């Protein structure tokens, strides 16, 4: 965490492993159809992350002292990077080491007040097994049971942070809403949920109504509603972040992609409509056109890097030097002089 996974929020040089992780996740998310041929384009959701790391920080006194703050910055940077403001996380203890100061730092990081209700710390010392496959204690002796037990604990902890409904609890009416949410048909689910809320209010006035059933259905609806609204909030946060950093091309594309999922939900429309209107007017409409050119050019360079393509990138940067995309092209051109540098279009817009 001190070096390889050092997050931007900690200052200093951002760790190579951190940058590689971010780039890899974006590459996967940007090419879901390529990697998953059956993907139908309905979108995706990042619901949380698991963290199991620490041995090198544990054996470095300075890294141990910094660990709580570095991990907290990692959480906040990942939430910002992927526009999931309250993304849940689980951190597993490095329970196979004797450095209790370090293990307490891991626990303290997860239990910070700012992460209340969104983070979990998982103790793992009881997962050590006495019959190792080989002698490496820092790798839990290569014992498969240890890794299984740790993974099981982390999964159960995450399940507490990302609760689901037991289908057996659902009535036929609430089950229909749940299935819409589960298939990411959020607009239909929101409409059905509002109708069912109105039905419950009307039925509550009927003296012959099953009061216990109505109370149960209302409680389930109160659990279903956040399952829609959290996704709305995450989509809005991502679009606003893109607009903020000047990547209006991607923001505009995301609004179009999100229309089938969220357009018609009041909470989404009220926040995104002003952004959509601003993107339709100059100067942002011009920036969208430049963004299309920038990403197209970077895609060509990614497929086949050549002096001619790099020259085109340099010329684009010079011609549109005041544009966010011109500035990104200038940074990319400078970086790509190194033949080993990866072509990462987003990197030069986010500054990560």
Secondary structure as GFF3:
##gff-version 3
##sequence-region A 1 352
A	DSSP	three_ten_helix	8	10	.	.	.	ID=ss1
A	DSSP	alpha_helix	16	30	.	.	.	ID=ss2
A	DSSP	alpha_helix	32	35	.	.	.	ID=ss3
A	DSSP	beta_strand	48	51	.	.	.	ID=ss4
A	DSSP	alpha_helix	55	58	.	.	.	ID=ss5
A	DSSP	alpha_helix	61	81	.	.	.	ID=ss6
A	DSSP	beta_strand	88	92	.	.	.	ID=ss7
A	DSSP	alpha_helix	100	110	.	.	.	ID=ss8
A	DSSP	three_ten_helix	113	115	.	.	.	ID=ss9
A	DSSP	beta_strand	119	122	.	.	.	ID=ss10
A	DSSP	three_ten_helix	125	127	.	.	.	ID=ss11
A	DSSP	three_ten_helix	137	142	.	.	.	ID=ss12
A	DSSP	alpha_helix	144	161	.	.	.	ID=ss13
A	DSSP	three_ten_helix	167	169	.	.	.	ID=ss14
A	DSSP	alpha_helix	172	182	.	.	.	ID=ss15
A	DSSP	alpha_helix	186	204	.	.	.	ID=ss16
A	DSSP	alpha_helix	211	245	.	.	.	ID=ss17
A	DSSP	alpha_helix	248	262	.	.	.	ID=ss18
A	DSSP	alpha_helix	266	279	.	.	.	ID=ss19
A	DSSP	alpha_helix	284	303	.	.	.	ID=ss20
A	DSSP	alpha_helix	307	319	.	.	.	ID=ss21
A	DSSP	alpha_helix	324	335	.	.	.	ID=ss22
A	DSSP	alpha_helix	347	350	.	.	.	ID=ss23
###
